[in-house]
């Protein structure tokens, strides 16, 4: 592996930012033709507006890459196609969310998922031999592959190799070559800015006799002969490589032509490149996202105009199975890519707080509100967030915060089916570092706080006096709360004296620790097929008379919490209504990794391990009855698990690759119906 570039982190951030910009820019015109765009909108040079007050929707172009990159985290740099297929099964909800579920034999990704779910391993799951060329050579192999170049800077061969493994889960032939081409260009862009040279590098990574190489070569040659007329290039692509020449819903070849055209005629300018890509039409979010990633990595942050960055607000919404990982900041994505890139390169990863300002121009999606004062501006300055406060009057207060949970109805659209769990929970500990410059008055106080989106209440620490010219470390242990949904976290600044105008600086914000809360679902509500704060794998999960009910035909599961949780005790009031399996989940790391304890067949208290499938680990007699409520407590400490209902108790130590962290959840098996009346989670010491 080549030595990482000195500006690796910033270039990764720029590359992923470019990808997210391109997807948002292109998404409103997805499926439009060049002529439809021209006739309806003329030259498109800026974002089309979102509905007022809405966040940009989840999109498969960014949602699936944020799941695929987890394969590197889970399996390491030698990750295989089989393991990438397992990553699909673990982090995708069953035929909902993240992707276009257009039907078997119609949607390439839907077909591959069902193949995997029925036991067909990757790469056979995406092979031409299995699915036919028309399905295997659609665009998906290309659009999800930028991430591999970000993880393998200056090593286009390795980036292409990762992309080939990942793309082969669902694609084959030209569908895989497109992934290799794009990943190679992103990787090469860390050391080469010239678009023509980048395209030639990508071309060297794929078979010369392939149709993908033919379209790339044809556009290269056309550009050489007509270097100043991208519209002529478009007409050439339309006539020789248009949609009419290739089968399926969205074939890769016409869109590959648009990607290459935009790169060449954009001439190394980020804005011009994505503008040409969107005007080419067809799969606009995919094409613009790909060239945005390539050019972002190539030109860096200085090459991306603020008009593209500011509306993004550093936020990315996805639609995976784990709800607390569906609201990202773009810097957090970059941190993950950089950590994995360092592991691939054999370097020690850097530990970063959740919220930091080490990427130039990053504001991490912070928002403000004020009473008797307001925050006029926020800007990154020397790795800190400069907060400019105007006329904070006596007894006035301003709040600086990030969103830690959102609701589906806040999105511009949600046809990719995002559900959300909070990122922060009662019982956890918040920390932050603030600096107040010299000559500031002595009457300022600051405290960390969280906001309960259910009740509207704020919970905050005792205010701490701020001293001018000094750094201040703030800490707040969030109290145990009942029926809360923590939707924002931040800092409250209060003035006790004369009106003040000035600056202060935030270096970082972080939180960790075990959760501590109770919920009887009285304040929850239905949200996009689930209930608020929960996501689900499959089954029918709903609120009836203030109680969560779950039923279905498979392994029916829903989840809440964060994957980073480690040791805790969860207590659930559970009522079996129909069937023989009524369970509580702990240490959930996705659909394929967890533990389940509860009421089992033949009158037993049971404990299962899910490691690519459920296996019974231990059981004890417990003659439970339908329609009767039981209080089940499950404790996890290291590799040790204890489950108990009254005097019935089972204990088991997992000595074989234990799951040491994860969410909580509810589950039952086929033909079951279970009511869950309340849930409580505490640190082990508090629950003992």
C-alpha positions as CSV (number, residue, x, y, z in Angstrom):
1,X,0.0,0.0,0.0
2,X,1.3,3.4,-1.0
3,X,2.0,5.9,1.8
4,X,-1.0,8.0,2.6
5,X,-0.9,11.5,1.3
6,X,-0.2,14.3,3.8
7,X,-3.7,15.8,3.2
8,X,-5.4,12.4,3.2
9,X,-8.2,13.3,5.7
10,X,-9.1,16.6,4.0
11,X,-9.2,15.0,0.5
12,X,-11.4,12.1,1.7
13,X,-13.8,14.7,3.2
14,X,-13.7,16.6,-0.1
15,X,-14.3,13.4,-2.1
16,X,-17.3,12.3,0.0
17,X,-18.7,15.8,0.2
18,X,-18.4,15.9,-3.6
19,X,-20.3,12.6,-3.8
20,X,-23.1,13.9,-1.5
21,X,-23.3,17.2,-3.4
22,X,-23.6,15.4,-6.7
23,X,-26.4,13.1,-5.5
24,X,-28.4,16.0,-4.0
25,X,-27.8,18.1,-7.2
26,X,-28.8,15.3,-9.5
27,X,-31.6,13.5,-7.6
28,X,-34.5,15.8,-8.6
29,X,-33.9,15.1,-12.3
30,X,-33.3,11.4,-12.1
31,X,-34.6,9.7,-15.2
32,X,-35.0,12.9,-17.2
33,X,-33.5,13.1,-20.6
34,X,-31.2,15.8,-21.8
35,X,-34.0,17.2,-24.0
36,X,-36.5,17.2,-21.1
37,X,-34.1,19.0,-18.8
38,X,-33.2,21.6,-21.5
39,X,-36.9,22.2,-22.5
40,X,-38.2,22.4,-18.9
41,X,-35.3,24.1,-17.0
42,X,-32.8,25.3,-19.5
43,X,-29.2,25.2,-18.2
44,X,-29.2,23.8,-14.6
45,X,-26.3,25.4,-12.7
46,X,-27.5,25.1,-9.0
47,X,-29.6,23.0,-6.7
48,X,-33.3,22.8,-7.3
49,X,-35.0,23.9,-4.1
50,X,-36.2,21.4,-1.4
51,X,-39.6,21.8,0.1
52,X,-39.5,24.5,2.8
53,X,-38.1,23.2,6.1
54,X,-37.2,19.8,4.8
55,X,-34.0,17.8,4.9
56,X,-32.7,16.1,1.7
57,X,-34.1,12.6,1.5
58,X,-32.2,9.3,1.8
59,X,-30.8,8.1,-1.6
60,X,-29.5,4.7,-2.5
61,X,-26.3,6.2,-4.0
62,X,-25.1,7.2,-0.6
63,X,-27.1,4.8,1.7
64,X,-25.7,1.6,0.3
65,X,-22.1,2.8,0.3
66,X,-22.4,3.6,4.0
67,X,-23.4,0.0,4.6
68,X,-20.8,-1.6,2.3
69,X,-18.0,0.2,4.0
70,X,-18.9,-1.6,7.2
71,X,-17.6,-4.8,5.5
72,X,-14.1,-3.4,5.9
73,X,-14.8,-2.5,9.5
74,X,-16.2,-5.9,10.3
75,X,-13.9,-8.2,8.3
76,X,-10.7,-6.2,7.7
77,X,-8.7,-5.3,4.6
78,X,-8.8,-8.8,3.2
79,X,-12.6,-8.8,3.0
80,X,-14.1,-11.2,0.4
81,X,-17.1,-11.1,-1.9
82,X,-18.8,-13.7,0.3
83,X,-18.3,-11.4,3.3
84,X,-19.6,-8.4,1.4
85,X,-22.7,-10.5,0.6
86,X,-23.1,-11.2,4.3
87,X,-22.8,-7.5,4.9
88,X,-25.9,-7.0,2.7
89,X,-27.8,-9.5,4.7
90,X,-26.7,-8.0,8.0
91,X,-27.3,-4.3,7.4
92,X,-30.2,-4.3,4.9
93,X,-33.8,-4.5,6.1
94,X,-35.6,-7.4,4.4
95,X,-36.7,-5.9,1.0
96,X,-37.3,-2.4,2.4
97,X,-35.1,0.7,2.9
98,X,-31.8,1.7,1.3
99,X,-32.4,0.3,-2.3
100,X,-34.9,0.2,-5.1
101,X,-36.9,-3.0,-4.4
102,X,-38.3,-3.2,-7.9
103,X,-38.8,-7.0,-8.0
104,X,-36.9,-10.1,-8.7
105,X,-35.5,-10.1,-12.3
106,X,-36.3,-6.3,-12.6
107,X,-34.1,-4.6,-9.9
108,X,-30.6,-5.9,-10.0
109,X,-30.1,-5.3,-6.3
110,X,-33.4,-6.8,-5.3
111,X,-32.6,-9.9,-7.3
112,X,-29.1,-10.2,-5.6
113,X,-30.6,-9.8,-2.2
114,X,-33.1,-12.5,-2.7
115,X,-30.4,-14.8,-4.1
116,X,-28.3,-14.2,-1.0
117,X,-31.3,-14.6,1.4
118,X,-32.1,-18.0,-0.3
119,X,-28.5,-19.2,0.2
120,X,-26.9,-18.3,-3.1
121,X,-23.5,-16.9,-2.1
122,X,-21.7,-14.0,-3.7
123,X,-20.4,-13.6,-6.3
124,X,-22.9,-16.1,-7.8
125,X,-25.7,-13.9,-6.4
126,X,-24.9,-11.3,-9.0
127,X,-23.4,-13.4,-11.8
128,X,-24.5,-13.3,-15.4
129,X,-24.6,-17.1,-15.2
130,X,-27.3,-16.8,-12.5
131,X,-29.2,-13.6,-13.5
132,X,-28.4,-13.0,-17.2
133,X,-26.4,-10.2,-18.7
134,X,-29.2,-7.6,-19.0
135,X,-29.8,-7.6,-15.3
136,X,-26.1,-8.0,-14.2
137,X,-25.0,-5.0,-16.3
138,X,-27.2,-2.3,-14.9
139,X,-25.7,0.8,-13.3
140,X,-25.5,-0.2,-9.6
141,X,-22.0,-1.6,-9.7
142,X,-20.8,1.8,-10.6
143,X,-22.8,4.1,-8.4
144,X,-21.8,2.5,-5.1
145,X,-18.1,2.2,-5.7
146,X,-16.5,5.6,-4.9
147,X,-15.8,4.6,-1.3
148,X,-13.2,2.1,-2.3
149,X,-11.1,4.8,-3.9
150,X,-11.4,6.9,-0.7
151,X,-10.1,4.0,1.3
152,X,-7.2,3.3,-1.1
153,X,-5.7,6.7,-2.1
154,X,-3.0,6.7,-4.8
155,X,-3.7,3.0,-5.3
156,X,-6.2,2.7,-8.1
157,X,-5.5,-1.0,-8.6
158,X,-6.4,-1.8,-5.0
159,X,-9.5,0.4,-5.2
160,X,-10.6,-1.4,-8.3
161,X,-10.0,-4.7,-6.7
162,X,-12.2,-3.8,-3.7
163,X,-14.9,-2.5,-6.1
164,X,-14.8,-5.7,-8.1
165,X,-15.4,-7.7,-4.9
166,X,-18.2,-5.4,-3.8
167,X,-19.9,-5.0,-7.2
168,X,-19.9,-8.8,-7.8
169,X,-22.4,-9.3,-5.0
170,X,-25.1,-7.9,-7.4
171,X,-23.5,-7.3,-10.8
172,X,-21.2,-8.9,-13.4
173,X,-19.5,-8.1,-16.6
174,X,-19.7,-4.4,-17.5
175,X,-21.6,-3.9,-14.2
176,X,-18.4,-4.8,-12.3
177,X,-16.1,-3.0,-14.7
178,X,-18.0,0.2,-14.0
179,X,-17.4,-0.2,-10.3
180,X,-13.7,-0.8,-10.9
181,X,-13.4,2.2,-13.2
182,X,-15.0,4.7,-10.8
183,X,-13.2,3.4,-7.7
184,X,-9.9,3.5,-9.6
185,X,-10.5,7.1,-10.7
186,X,-11.3,8.2,-7.1
187,X,-8.2,6.5,-5.8
188,X,-6.0,7.9,-8.6
189,X,-7.5,11.4,-8.0
190,X,-5.4,11.8,-4.8
191,X,-2.3,12.1,-7.0
192,X,-3.6,13.2,-10.4
193,X,-6.0,16.1,-11.2
194,X,-6.0,16.0,-15.0
195,X,-9.3,14.4,-16.1
196,X,-8.0,12.9,-19.3
197,X,-5.2,11.2,-17.4
198,X,-7.6,10.0,-14.8
199,X,-9.9,8.5,-17.4
200,X,-6.9,6.7,-19.0
201,X,-5.9,5.3,-15.6
202,X,-9.5,4.0,-15.2
203,X,-9.4,2.5,-18.7
204,X,-6.2,0.6,-17.8
205,X,-8.0,-1.2,-15.0
206,X,-10.7,-2.9,-17.1
207,X,-10.7,-5.4,-20.0
208,X,-9.8,-3.6,-23.2
209,X,-12.4,-5.7,-25.2
210,X,-15.3,-4.9,-22.9
211,X,-18.2,-2.7,-23.9
212,X,-17.4,-0.4,-21.0
213,X,-13.9,0.2,-22.5
214,X,-15.5,0.8,-25.9
215,X,-17.7,3.6,-24.6
216,X,-14.9,5.2,-22.6
217,X,-12.5,5.1,-25.6
218,X,-15.1,6.4,-27.9
219,X,-15.8,9.5,-25.7
220,X,-12.0,10.0,-25.2
221,X,-11.5,10.1,-29.0
222,X,-14.5,12.3,-29.6
223,X,-13.2,14.8,-27.0
224,X,-9.8,14.8,-28.7
225,X,-11.4,15.8,-31.9
226,X,-14.1,18.2,-30.4
227,X,-12.6,19.5,-27.2
228,X,-14.9,22.5,-26.8
229,X,-18.4,21.2,-27.4
230,X,-19.8,18.9,-24.8
231,X,-23.3,19.1,-26.4
232,X,-21.9,17.5,-29.5
233,X,-20.4,14.8,-27.3
234,X,-23.7,14.2,-25.7
235,X,-25.3,13.8,-29.2
236,X,-22.6,11.4,-30.1
237,X,-23.3,9.3,-26.9
238,X,-27.0,9.5,-27.5
239,X,-26.7,8.2,-31.1
240,X,-24.1,5.5,-30.4
241,X,-24.6,4.4,-26.8
242,X,-28.1,5.5,-25.9
243,X,-30.7,3.8,-23.8
244,X,-32.3,2.3,-26.9
245,X,-29.3,0.1,-27.5
246,X,-29.2,-1.6,-24.1
247,X,-31.7,-3.7,-22.2
248,X,-33.0,-3.3,-18.7
249,X,-34.1,-0.4,-16.5
250,X,-30.9,1.7,-16.2
251,X,-28.0,0.2,-18.1
252,X,-24.5,1.1,-17.1
253,X,-23.1,1.9,-20.6
254,X,-25.0,5.1,-21.5
255,X,-24.4,6.5,-18.1
256,X,-20.7,5.6,-18.3
257,X,-20.6,7.8,-21.4
258,X,-22.1,10.7,-19.5
259,X,-19.6,10.3,-16.6
260,X,-16.6,10.4,-19.0
261,X,-18.0,13.3,-21.0
262,X,-18.5,15.4,-17.9
263,X,-15.0,14.7,-16.6
264,X,-13.4,15.6,-19.9
265,X,-15.4,18.7,-20.7
266,X,-15.4,19.9,-17.2
267,X,-11.7,20.3,-17.6
268,X,-10.8,19.9,-13.9
269,X,-13.4,22.4,-12.6
270,X,-15.7,20.9,-10.0
271,X,-18.7,23.0,-10.6
272,X,-18.5,22.8,-14.4
273,X,-18.1,19.0,-14.2
274,X,-21.2,18.3,-12.2
275,X,-23.2,20.8,-14.2
276,X,-22.3,19.1,-17.5
277,X,-23.1,15.7,-15.9
278,X,-26.6,16.8,-14.8
279,X,-27.4,18.2,-18.2
280,X,-26.6,14.9,-19.8
281,X,-29.7,13.4,-18.1
282,X,-30.5,9.8,-17.6
283,X,-29.4,8.5,-14.2
284,X,-28.5,12.0,-13.0
285,X,-28.0,11.4,-9.2
286,X,-25.7,8.5,-10.0
287,X,-23.7,10.2,-12.7
288,X,-23.3,13.5,-10.9
289,X,-22.5,11.7,-7.6
290,X,-19.7,9.7,-9.3
291,X,-18.1,12.7,-10.9
292,X,-18.6,14.7,-7.7
293,X,-16.6,12.1,-5.8
294,X,-13.8,12.0,-8.4
295,X,-13.5,15.7,-8.7
296,X,-13.9,16.3,-5.0
297,X,-10.9,14.0,-4.3
298,X,-9.0,15.6,-7.1
299,X,-9.4,19.3,-6.4
300,X,-9.9,19.2,-2.6
301,X,-12.0,21.5,-0.5
302,X,-10.5,24.6,-2.1
303,X,-11.9,23.5,-5.4
304,X,-15.6,23.2,-4.2
305,X,-17.5,26.4,-4.2
306,X,-19.3,27.4,-1.1
307,X,-22.6,27.5,-3.0
308,X,-22.4,23.7,-3.1
309,X,-21.2,23.2,0.5
310,X,-23.4,25.6,2.5
311,X,-26.8,24.0,1.7
312,X,-25.5,20.5,2.5
313,X,-24.9,21.7,6.1
314,X,-22.6,18.7,6.6
315,X,-25.6,16.3,6.9
316,X,-26.3,13.0,5.3
317,X,-29.5,11.0,5.8
318,X,-29.4,7.3,5.0
319,X,-31.9,4.4,5.3
320,X,-30.2,1.3,6.6
321,X,-31.4,-1.2,9.2
322,X,-29.7,0.4,12.2
323,X,-31.6,3.6,12.9
324,X,-29.0,5.4,15.0
325,X,-26.7,5.2,11.9
326,X,-29.2,6.8,9.5
327,X,-28.4,10.4,10.5
328,X,-24.7,11.1,9.6
329,X,-22.6,14.1,9.4
330,X,-20.4,14.1,6.3
331,X,-17.3,14.6,8.5
332,X,-18.3,11.4,10.5
333,X,-18.4,9.5,7.2
334,X,-15.0,10.8,6.3
335,X,-13.6,9.8,9.7
336,X,-14.8,6.3,9.1
337,X,-13.3,6.1,5.6
338,X,-10.0,7.5,6.9
339,X,-9.8,5.1,9.8
340,X,-10.3,2.2,7.5
341,X,-7.9,3.6,4.9
342,X,-5.2,3.8,7.6
343,X,-5.9,0.3,8.6
344,X,-5.4,-0.8,5.0
345,X,-2.2,1.1,4.8
346,X,-0.9,-0.4,8.0
347,X,-1.0,2.9,9.9
348,X,-2.6,3.4,13.3
349,X,-6.0,5.1,13.0
350,X,-6.6,8.4,14.7
351,X,-9.2,8.6,17.4
352,X,-11.6,11.5,16.8
353,X,-14.4,12.8,18.9
354,X,-17.9,12.4,17.4
355,X,-18.1,16.1,16.6
356,X,-14.9,18.0,15.7
357,X,-13.8,20.7,13.3
358,X,-10.6,19.4,11.8
359,X,-11.9,19.6,8.3
360,X,-11.6,23.1,6.9
361,X,-15.0,24.8,6.6
362,X,-16.9,22.1,8.4
363,X,-19.7,23.2,10.7
364,X,-21.0,19.7,11.5
365,X,-24.7,20.7,11.0
366,X,-24.8,22.9,14.1
367,X,-28.0,25.0,14.5
368,X,-28.8,27.8,16.9
369,X,-31.7,29.5,18.7
370,X,-31.7,32.3,21.1
371,X,-33.7,34.4,23.6
372,X,-32.6,38.0,24.3
373,X,-29.6,37.4,22.0
374,X,-28.7,35.4,18.9
375,X,-25.8,33.7,17.2
376,X,-25.0,35.6,14.1
377,X,-22.4,33.3,12.5
378,X,-20.6,30.1,12.8
379,X,-17.4,29.2,10.9
380,X,-14.5,26.7,11.2
381,X,-11.4,28.5,12.3
382,X,-8.1,26.7,12.9
383,X,-9.8,23.4,13.8
384,X,-12.4,25.0,16.0
385,X,-15.9,26.3,15.5
386,X,-16.0,30.1,15.9
387,X,-19.4,31.2,17.3
388,X,-20.2,34.8,16.9
389,X,-22.8,36.0,19.4
390,X,-24.6,39.4,19.0
391,X,-26.0,41.4,21.9
392,X,-26.7,38.7,24.4
393,X,-28.7,40.7,26.9
394,X,-28.8,40.3,30.7
395,X,-30.5,37.0,31.5
396,X,-30.4,36.2,27.8
397,X,-29.6,32.7,26.5
398,X,-28.5,31.2,23.2
399,X,-28.3,27.5,22.3
400,X,-25.9,25.8,19.9
401,X,-26.9,22.3,19.0
402,X,-26.8,19.4,16.6
403,X,-29.7,17.2,15.7
404,X,-29.4,13.7,17.2
405,X,-32.6,12.3,15.8
406,X,-35.1,13.2,13.1
407,X,-38.6,12.1,12.1
408,X,-39.4,10.7,8.6
409,X,-41.9,13.6,8.0
410,X,-39.0,16.0,8.2
411,X,-37.5,14.6,4.9
412,X,-38.1,16.0,1.4
413,X,-39.2,12.4,0.5
414,X,-38.8,9.0,2.0
415,X,-39.4,6.4,-0.7
416,X,-36.2,4.7,0.4
417,X,-37.8,4.1,3.8
418,X,-35.6,5.6,6.4
419,X,-36.4,5.0,10.1
420,X,-34.5,6.7,12.9
421,X,-33.3,5.9,16.4
422,X,-31.5,8.6,18.4
423,X,-27.8,8.9,18.5
424,X,-27.7,9.8,22.2
425,X,-29.7,8.4,25.1
426,X,-30.5,9.1,28.8
427,X,-27.8,7.9,31.2
428,X,-25.0,8.7,28.8
429,X,-22.3,11.2,29.5
430,X,-21.7,14.3,27.3
431,X,-18.4,16.2,27.1
432,X,-17.3,19.3,25.3
433,X,-14.4,21.8,25.1
434,X,-15.0,25.5,24.9
435,X,-12.6,28.5,24.7
436,X,-13.6,32.1,25.7
437,X,-11.2,34.7,24.3
438,X,-9.4,37.4,26.3
439,X,-11.3,40.5,27.4
440,X,-14.7,38.7,27.6
441,X,-16.9,39.6,30.6
442,X,-17.0,37.4,33.6
443,X,-20.8,37.0,33.7
444,X,-21.1,34.2,31.0
445,X,-22.2,30.7,31.9
446,X,-22.3,27.6,29.8
447,X,-23.8,24.1,30.2
448,X,-24.4,21.0,28.1
449,X,-27.9,20.0,27.5
450,X,-30.2,17.6,25.6
451,X,-33.7,18.2,24.2
452,X,-36.5,15.8,24.6
453,X,-38.4,15.8,21.3
454,X,-41.4,14.0,22.8
455,X,-42.1,16.4,25.8
456,X,-40.3,19.5,24.5
457,X,-38.3,19.7,27.7
458,X,-34.6,20.5,28.0
459,X,-32.4,18.6,30.4
460,X,-29.1,20.3,31.2
461,X,-26.1,20.4,33.5
462,X,-25.5,23.1,36.1
463,X,-24.1,26.1,34.3
464,X,-20.4,26.6,34.6
465,X,-18.7,30.0,34.8
466,X,-16.5,30.9,31.8
467,X,-13.2,32.7,32.3
468,X,-11.8,34.8,29.5
469,X,-8.6,33.5,27.9
470,X,-9.2,29.9,29.1
471,X,-10.3,26.6,27.9
472,X,-13.3,24.9,29.7
473,X,-14.1,21.2,29.8
474,X,-17.9,20.7,30.2
475,X,-19.4,17.5,31.4
476,X,-23.0,16.3,31.8
477,X,-24.4,13.0,32.8
478,X,-27.8,12.8,31.3
479,X,-30.3,11.6,33.9
480,X,-32.4,8.5,33.7
481,X,-35.6,9.6,31.8
482,X,-39.0,8.1,31.1
483,X,-40.5,8.1,27.6
484,X,-37.9,10.5,26.2
485,X,-36.7,10.9,22.7
486,X,-33.4,13.0,22.7
487,X,-33.5,14.9,19.4
488,X,-30.8,17.4,19.9
489,X,-27.7,17.9,22.0
490,X,-25.6,21.0,22.5
491,X,-24.5,23.9,24.7
492,X,-26.6,26.6,26.4
493,X,-24.8,29.9,26.9
494,X,-26.3,32.4,29.4
495,X,-25.4,36.0,30.3
496,X,-25.9,37.2,33.8
497,X,-24.6,40.7,33.3
498,X,-24.5,43.6,30.8
499,X,-25.2,43.0,27.1
500,X,-22.3,41.1,25.4
501,X,-21.2,40.7,21.8
502,X,-18.3,38.5,21.0
503,X,-16.9,35.2,20.0
504,X,-16.3,31.8,21.7
505,X,-14.9,28.6,20.2
506,X,-16.0,25.0,20.4
507,X,-13.2,22.4,19.8
508,X,-15.3,19.2,20.1
509,X,-18.4,17.6,21.5
510,X,-18.7,13.9,22.4
511,X,-20.7,11.4,24.4
512,X,-20.5,7.8,25.5
513,X,-21.5,5.4,28.3
514,X,-24.3,3.0,29.1
515,X,-27.9,4.2,28.6
516,X,-30.5,4.4,31.4
517,X,-34.2,4.9,30.5
518,X,-37.7,3.6,30.7
519,X,-40.3,3.6,28.0
520,X,-43.9,2.4,28.1
521,X,-44.5,3.6,24.6
522,X,-47.2,6.1,25.7
523,X,-45.6,8.9,23.6
524,X,-44.4,6.9,20.6
525,X,-46.2,7.0,17.3
526,X,-46.3,5.1,14.0
527,X,-43.4,6.1,11.7
528,X,-43.0,4.7,8.2
529,X,-43.9,1.1,9.0
530,X,-42.4,1.0,12.4
531,X,-42.8,3.0,15.6
532,X,-40.8,6.2,16.5
533,X,-37.3,5.5,17.7
534,X,-37.3,1.9,16.3
535,X,-36.4,0.3,13.0
536,X,-37.4,-3.2,11.9
537,X,-36.0,-6.1,9.8
538,X,-39.3,-7.6,8.9
539,X,-42.7,-8.3,10.3
540,X,-45.7,-6.2,11.2
541,X,-44.8,-3.9,14.2
542,X,-47.4,-1.5,15.4
543,X,-48.9,0.3,18.4
544,X,-52.2,-1.0,19.7
545,X,-53.7,0.4,22.9
546,X,-50.3,1.9,23.8
547,X,-48.5,-1.4,23.5
548,X,-46.0,-2.6,20.8
549,X,-47.3,-5.6,18.9
550,X,-45.2,-7.7,16.6
551,X,-46.2,-10.5,14.3
552,X,-45.2,-11.9,10.9
553,X,-44.1,-14.9,8.8
554,X,-40.3,-14.9,9.3
555,X,-37.8,-13.9,11.9
556,X,-39.6,-10.7,12.9
557,X,-37.3,-8.2,14.6
558,X,-37.2,-4.5,15.5
559,X,-34.4,-2.5,17.2
560,X,-33.5,0.6,19.0
561,X,-30.4,2.1,20.6
562,X,-26.8,2.3,19.3
563,X,-24.4,-0.4,18.2
564,X,-21.7,1.0,20.4
565,X,-23.5,0.0,23.6
566,X,-21.7,-2.7,25.5
567,X,-22.7,-3.8,29.0
568,X,-26.2,-3.3,30.2
569,X,-29.3,-4.9,31.6
570,X,-32.6,-4.7,29.8
571,X,-36.0,-5.5,31.4
572,X,-39.1,-6.0,29.2
573,X,-42.7,-6.7,30.1
574,X,-43.7,-9.2,27.5
575,X,-47.0,-10.9,26.8
576,X,-47.2,-13.9,24.4
577,X,-50.3,-14.0,22.3
578,X,-49.8,-16.6,19.6
579,X,-47.0,-19.0,18.8
580,X,-44.0,-20.4,20.6
581,X,-41.1,-17.8,20.3
582,X,-41.4,-14.5,22.1
583,X,-37.9,-12.9,22.5
584,X,-35.9,-9.9,23.6
585,X,-32.7,-9.0,21.7
586,X,-29.4,-7.8,23.1
587,X,-26.1,-6.9,21.5
588,X,-27.7,-6.4,18.1
589,X,-25.2,-5.7,15.4
590,X,-27.6,-6.1,12.5
591,X,-29.9,-8.8,11.2
592,X,-27.3,-11.6,11.4
593,X,-25.5,-10.9,14.7
594,X,-27.3,-10.7,18.1
595,X,-28.5,-12.7,21.1
596,X,-32.1,-13.5,21.8
597,X,-33.7,-14.6,25.1
598,X,-37.2,-15.2,26.2
599,X,-40.1,-17.6,26.0
600,X,-39.5,-20.6,23.8
601,X,-41.3,-23.8,22.8
602,X,-42.3,-26.6,25.2
603,X,-42.6,-24.3,28.2
604,X,-38.9,-23.1,28.3
605,X,-36.9,-20.0,29.0
606,X,-34.4,-19.9,26.1
607,X,-31.3,-18.2,24.9
608,X,-30.2,-18.1,21.3
609,X,-27.1,-16.8,19.5
610,X,-27.6,-15.3,16.1
611,X,-24.4,-15.5,14.1
612,X,-25.6,-15.8,10.5
613,X,-28.6,-17.7,11.8
614,X,-30.2,-18.6,15.2
615,X,-28.8,-21.4,17.3
616,X,-30.2,-22.5,20.7
617,X,-27.4,-22.1,23.3
618,X,-29.2,-23.1,26.5
619,X,-32.7,-23.4,28.0
620,X,-34.5,-24.1,31.3
621,X,-38.0,-25.3,32.0
622,X,-40.5,-22.4,32.5
623,X,-44.1,-23.3,32.0
624,X,-45.3,-19.9,30.5
625,X,-48.9,-19.4,29.4
626,X,-50.4,-17.4,26.5
627,X,-52.0,-14.0,27.3
628,X,-50.1,-13.7,30.5
629,X,-47.5,-10.9,31.1
630,X,-44.0,-11.7,32.2
631,X,-41.1,-9.5,33.3
632,X,-37.9,-10.7,31.6
633,X,-34.5,-9.2,32.4
634,X,-31.4,-9.9,30.2
635,X,-28.0,-8.8,31.4
636,X,-24.9,-8.7,29.2
637,X,-21.4,-8.2,30.7
638,X,-18.4,-9.0,28.5
639,X,-19.1,-12.4,27.0
640,X,-21.5,-13.4,29.9
641,X,-25.3,-13.3,29.4
642,X,-27.9,-13.9,32.1
643,X,-31.7,-14.1,31.4
644,X,-34.3,-14.4,34.2
645,X,-38.0,-14.3,34.7
646,X,-38.7,-14.5,38.5
647,X,-36.9,-17.6,39.8
648,X,-36.3,-19.1,36.4
649,X,-32.7,-18.2,35.3
650,X,-30.3,-19.2,32.5
651,X,-26.7,-18.1,32.2
652,X,-24.2,-18.7,29.5
653,X,-20.7,-17.5,28.6
654,X,-20.0,-17.1,24.8
655,X,-16.4,-18.3,24.4
656,X,-16.5,-18.4,20.6
657,X,-16.3,-14.9,18.9
658,X,-18.8,-13.2,21.2
659,X,-20.8,-10.2,20.3
660,X,-19.5,-7.6,22.7
661,X,-21.6,-4.6,21.7
662,X,-24.9,-3.7,20.1
663,X,-28.5,-2.5,20.3
664,X,-31.6,-3.9,22.0
665,X,-34.7,-5.2,20.2
666,X,-37.8,-7.4,20.2
667,X,-38.3,-10.5,18.1
668,X,-40.5,-13.4,17.4
669,X,-40.5,-16.2,14.9
670,X,-42.9,-17.2,12.1
671,X,-46.5,-17.5,13.1
672,X,-46.1,-15.6,16.4
673,X,-47.8,-12.6,17.9
674,X,-46.2,-10.8,20.9
675,X,-47.1,-7.7,22.9
676,X,-44.3,-5.7,24.5
677,X,-45.7,-3.5,27.3
678,X,-42.7,-1.6,28.4
679,X,-38.9,-1.6,28.3
680,X,-36.2,-0.4,30.7
681,X,-32.5,-0.4,30.2
682,X,-29.8,0.3,32.9
683,X,-26.1,-0.1,33.4
684,X,-25.4,-3.4,34.9
685,X,-24.4,-2.0,38.3
686,X,-27.7,0.0,38.5
687,X,-29.8,-3.0,37.6
688,X,-28.1,-5.6,39.9
